Amino acid sequence: MFRPASLTFVVVVLTAFFVAVTFPSASASPSPSSASPSACSPSLFSAPYTEMNEGTTNSLLPIHPEGPLRAVMLFVDFPDLHASESMQALYERLVTRSRHWFSSVSYGRLHLDVTPVLHWHRMPRRLGSYGLADGFTWQEHYDYIGDAIRAADAEVSFKPYQVVFVVAPEGSRIERSPAFHAYAGSGIEADGNELRAGATFFEDTRFNARYAANVLIHETGHILGLPDLYGVPDPVYWRLFRFAGGWDTMSWNDPGAQFLAWHKWKLGWLDSSQLTCLDRPGELTTTITPLARPGGLKAIVLPLAPSKAYVVEARRKLGEDSRLCDEGVLVYSVDATIRSGHGPVRVRPAQRDTSSNLKNRCGPLYNAPFDKATGEVARFSDANAGVSLRVLSSAPSGYRVHIARTSEQREEPTDVGGPPIPGQSNLAPLRRRKPIVDLGAQG
């Protein structure tokens, strides 16, 4: 059962600088029998005042999501809560599957390299004094991670690491495991290195080993700049996942599904040759290959406005997607002006969910893909956007689709203005001691 992890959130005042973004045409043509689609490099303006969003123009996060991601894992206990668990077992529970997941989902472009320090380091304060039980402010999180680093500093050189993971003992009564970011100059100094990214792990990592790894994957996604795709707290549990269901681990993470194609493009795990864009009126017929397999065309992007687009991709029950309840062509909208936790990605379902058992296994929207098979829906249209799609056929190589567009891109203001909604950024304030607000329910 998914329990979204708490994130720290801050009010950040930034100056939004916007530049013109263009979308190269990707074989928009009046004929559905056009030549092979050409490559494109779609870009969306980022929402101001936040770094975790669906835009491609934010650049203040410290982690480059390619090559080795070097992290150190610290184990800490407290004067009022002593540890008795095996640190090696906890490390394997959190890291072993996560390492394989990132290697697979990034097509070998990101290598999660986590070094465990197999020693329970005693924190200088009682657990309750950190004020974490009712959610994390940025300052509380900064102080907690800083104490963990200082407790281990005599044993550990932090110079090689980009990320710090801190694991607390069982029994903390802190349900959620949040991620941590800091702007340059606001991080934690250790051994001549400014540590600006990390995550802390608590009770939600004790459910089972698979779920524990999913928590680390989700929080590492935040470290890389991805937003929450589930909604802010809702009294109806399944409504939390009404936007993206289980189709991305940044939403309901129990299935441990792939990142969406848009996220892979944003992180640099897809090449421009693996995307094509239909950015003006015209038609396009092509084959998209399953996201779980390397190579081939992975997505069709239809930019609607400077910060908005439709994305079309193919999903099959393969690899990290093996626990999906359905497969086919997934259609979703992306809006980079919508902040984390408010639905920046919205999957457009082919059919309503009809099975409570499948919903419990795979989450809401389990029945979302379009397909040509019997009992499936093969057509999608959005008259307001002037976009329609038809699945023509399915084969082991992927799905043949025809897309038509009748609309031009809309010109809309890119600076949505105003301060961030409380809970929509977990980056350090530009002035370290500035008071901040915590939503207390993000992961």
N, C-alpha and C positions, 0 to 999 in steps of 0.2 A: 504494500500500500504506500502510495506516494505521500510524503510529508515534505512540502516545499521548505527549503532551507532559508534561514534568515540572512539577509544581506545588510550591510551597513550603508547608510544613505546620507548624503550631504547636500546642502544648498551651495552650488558653485556658480560664481559669476564669471562668465567667459565672454569674450568678444567674438561674435560669430563672423567669420570671413567666408564669403561664398564666391565661388568662381563658376563660370559657365561650364556646364557639363553637356556633352553631346553623346548620342548613341549612334555609332556607325550602322548604317543599314545592313541588314543581314538577309539579303536576297528577298526583300519585299518585292512582290511581283504580282501582276494581275493574273498570272496563270498558276494553278496549283501544281503544274508539272515543271516548276522551275528547276534550275540546276542546283547542285549541292549548296547548302547554306554556307554563307561566309562567316568567318569568325567575328566576334564582337567583344567589347569590353564595357559592359554596362556599369554605370555609376549612379548612385543616389545621394542627394544631399543629406547630411546627417542632421538629426534633431539637435538644436543647440542646448547647452547646459548639461550635457550628458555624454558619456563615452560608450556606454553599452546601448547600442541601437543598431538598426538595420542599414544605416548609411555606410558609404565607403569613403567618406571624406574626413572622418576623425583620425587623428594621428598622435594623440598624446599618451596612449598606453605604451608601457615599456617593453612588452613582449612581442617579438617577431614570431609569428606562428609557423615557422618552417625550420627544419634542422633540429638539433637537440634542444629540448626544453629542460634545463637543469634545475632540479628542485632538491631541497633537503627536507627530510621528514623528522621532526622532533617529537618525542613522547614526554609529556609533562604530567605530574600529579601535584597535589596540594597538601598543605598542612592538615586540612580537614577532609581530604579524600585521597587515600593512598592507593596506588595501583597494584594489581595482582595479575593482570593479563600478560600473555606472551606478546612481546613487541614484534617478533618475527611473524607471528600469526596475523597480527593487525596489519602489518606492512603488506603481507601477501594478499590479505582480504581486500585492501584498498587499491593496491598498485598492479598486481599481476595482470588482471583482466583489463584494467584501464590502459596499460602500456600497449597491449595487443589491439585494443579498440582504436586508439589514436593512430597507430601504425596502419591499420586497415582502412579506417575512414578517411585518413589523409592521403591514401595511396602511397604510403611510405615517406611522405614529406615532413611529418612531425614525429619526433622520437621523444617520448616521455622518459626522462632519465631521472629517477628519484633515488637518492642516497639515504638510507635509513640510519639514524644514530640510535643504536640499540641500548639505550640507557634511559631510565626514568629520571628526568631532571625535576627536582622539587622547585615549584614556583615560590616566590617570596611572600605571597599573600594567600589568604584563604580564598577558595573559589567564589564564595558569595560576595566578596569585596569587589570583584570585577564588574558587578552589575549586569551580567549577561543573561540572567534568567528571563528578563522581560524584553529581550531583543537587544541588538547591538547598535550603539552609536559608533561613528567612525573613531572617535577618541577612545572609547572603551576597547575597541578592537585593536587599535594601535598600541595601547598600553599592554594589553594581554599578549600580543605577539612580541612586543618589545621585551617583556619580562621573560618570555620563553627563550628568545635569542640570547639574552644576557645570562640566563641560567645555564645555557649550553656553550657559551662562548669560550670558556677555558678548554673545552674538548673539541670544538668544531671551528674550522676556518670557513667563514661564510663568503669568502672572496669569489669562489667559482659559481655561486648560485644566483639564479634569477628569481626563484620562487621559494617560499617557506611554507611548508605544511606542518601544522601543529595538531597532535592527536591527544585528546584528554582521556582519562580512564573512564571505564564504564561506571555509571552511577552519578553522572554530573547533573542529571535532570534537565539538561539543555537539549532540546529536541532537534534543533536544526543546525546545519553546518554551513556557515557563510564564507563567501569569498572576500578578499581584501585587495584594494588598489590604493595607490598614493601617487599624486603628481610629483614630478621631479622637484627635489628640494624639501619634500614633506615625508619622505620615506624613513626607514629605520637604518641607521648607520651601524655597520659591523665589519670590522677588518678591512676598512677602506672601501666598502661596497655599500651602495644605497639599495636596500631591499624595498621594492615598491609593490610587490604582488605576493599573494599567499591565500591560504584558506585554513580554517580551523574545523576540526571534526569532533562530533559529539555523538549523541545517542542514536541518530538516524543511521549511523554506519554499523549498528549492532543487529539489524534485522536479519540479514543474511549476507553472504559474501558477494553475491551478484549485485544486490542493491547497494551495498557499501561502495563497490566500484562505480556504479552509476552516479552516486553522489559525488565522488571525486571527479568523474568525467564532467558532470554538470557544472561544478564549481570551477574547474579548469576552463570550461567554455566561457565563463564570466571573465576569468583572468585574461583570456584571449580577446575579450570585447563583445561577446555575444549577450543579448538581452534575454530576460525571461519571456517565454512564449505563453506561459500560463497567466491567468488573470490574478489581480490582487485578491486578497482573502474574500471568500464568498461563503455564506452560510450553507449553500448547497455544494457538497464536495465536488461532484462531477462538473459543475459549472466553472470551476477553476480552469478546466482544460478545454473550454468550449471553443477556443480560437484555433488550436493546432493539435489537439488530441495527443496521441502517442507517436506522431510522425517525426518528432525531433526530440532528442534528449534534453533540450532546453525547455521543453514543455513537460508532459508527464514522462518521467524518466524510468518508470518501472520496466517497460519493454527494452530499454537500452538501444533504441533505434538510431540509425545514421543521423548526422546533421543533414538538414535540407541542402539542396544544391546551391541555393543562394548563400547559405552560410559557408559552404565550401569555397565558393567563388570569393566571398568577402575575405576569407582567411588565406587565400592564395593557393588553395589545393586543387583548383581547376584552372586549366589554361584557357585563354580566349578562344582557342580552336575547339573547345568543348562546349561553347555556348554560341547561340545565334540569336539575333534580335529582329523582331518585326516592329519597327519604330514608326511606321507610317501606313496609310491604307494600302492593302495588298493581300496576297495569299501566300501561304507557305506549306509545302508538304515535305515531311522528312521523317526519319526514324530516330527516336531517342532511346538510348541504351540504359539498362538498370543502374541506379546510382551505386549499388553495392559492388559493381564490377569496374575495374579500372579501364580507361580508354573509351573512345567513342563520344558522340554528342550527348551531353548530360542534361542540358536545359535549353528551353526557348524562353527568352525574356521579352516581354511586351511593355516597354516603358510608357506610362500613362501621363506622368508629370515629373518635374525635377526630383521629387522624393517618393514617387509611387510607381509600382510596376506589377504586372502579373508575371508569374513564373510557372512553367510547365515542366514536369520531370517524370521519370519512370521509376517505380518502386516494385521490387520483387522480393520474395521471401528467401533472401540469400544473406549469408554472412551476418553482420550485425543487425540486419533487417529480418532475420529468420523468425522472429516472434511476432511479426505483423499478422493481423487476421485477414488481410485482403491485399491484393496487389493490382497494379494497373498504372494509369496515368494520373498523377496528382497535380491539381491546379490550386494555386494559392496567390493571394495578394500580399505585397510587401509595402509597408508605409514607414519610411524612415523618420517621419515627424512624430510618430507614436512612440512613446517611451516604454521602456522595459516594464512588463507586468500589465500593460493595457492593450495588448493585442496588436503588436507591430506586424505580425504575420497571421493571416486568416485563411485557413484551408476552406476551399469551396467544395462541399461534398456532392458526390454524384447521387447518393441516396441517404435517407435517414437511417440512423442506427435502429435496428429492430430486435436484436438479441441482447438480453441483459448479461448472459454469460460471456459473449464476445466483448461487450463493453467493459466488463470487469477484467478481462484478460488484456485487452488492447487499448482501453480508454475510449472516450467519445471520438466520433468521426472515424471509427474503425472502418466504416463502409464508404469512405470518401473517394477512392480511386474510380476513374472512368475506364471502361473496358468494352471490348466488342463481344465478349462471351455471352452466352445465354444467361438471362437473368440480371445482366449488368446494364448500366447506362453508358452509352457511347458518345453522347453529345453534351457540350457545355456552352452556354452563351451568357453574356452580360450586355444587355442592350444599351445600358447607360454608358458603358465603356466602349461600345462598338467592337466587341471581341467575341468570337465564337470558335469552338474547337470540335473536331470529330475524330474519334479513334477509328482508323481504317482497318487495322489488323494487328495481331499479336504473333510474335515468333520468339524463339530462344534469344535472338539478337536484340530484341526490344519491341517497341510499339511504333507502328506507323501512324502518324497523325497529320491531319490537315487543319490549319489555322487560318482564319480570315479576320481581317481588321478593316473597319470602315472609318475609324476616327483618327484625327491628328492628336499629337501630344498636347496636353493642356499646359498653358503657362500659368503657374501659380506662384505666389510668394514663397520663397524658400526659408525665410527667417520667421518662424512661428511666434517668436517673441515671448517675453515673460520669463520669470524664474522657473526652475524645475518644480514639478509636483513633488511633495515630500515622498521620499522613497525611490526616486528615480535615478539616483547616482550613488555609487559607493566609493567614489574617488575622494582622496583627501581634500579638505578645503585648501584654497591657495594660501590662507593664513592658518597655520596648523591648529591654533587654539580656538578658532571660530566655532560658536555653538552650532550644532547641526540637528537634524530631525531624522528619526529612524522609523520606518514603517513597521519593521519587526516581523515580516512574514515573507520575505523574498528568498530565493535560493539560487 
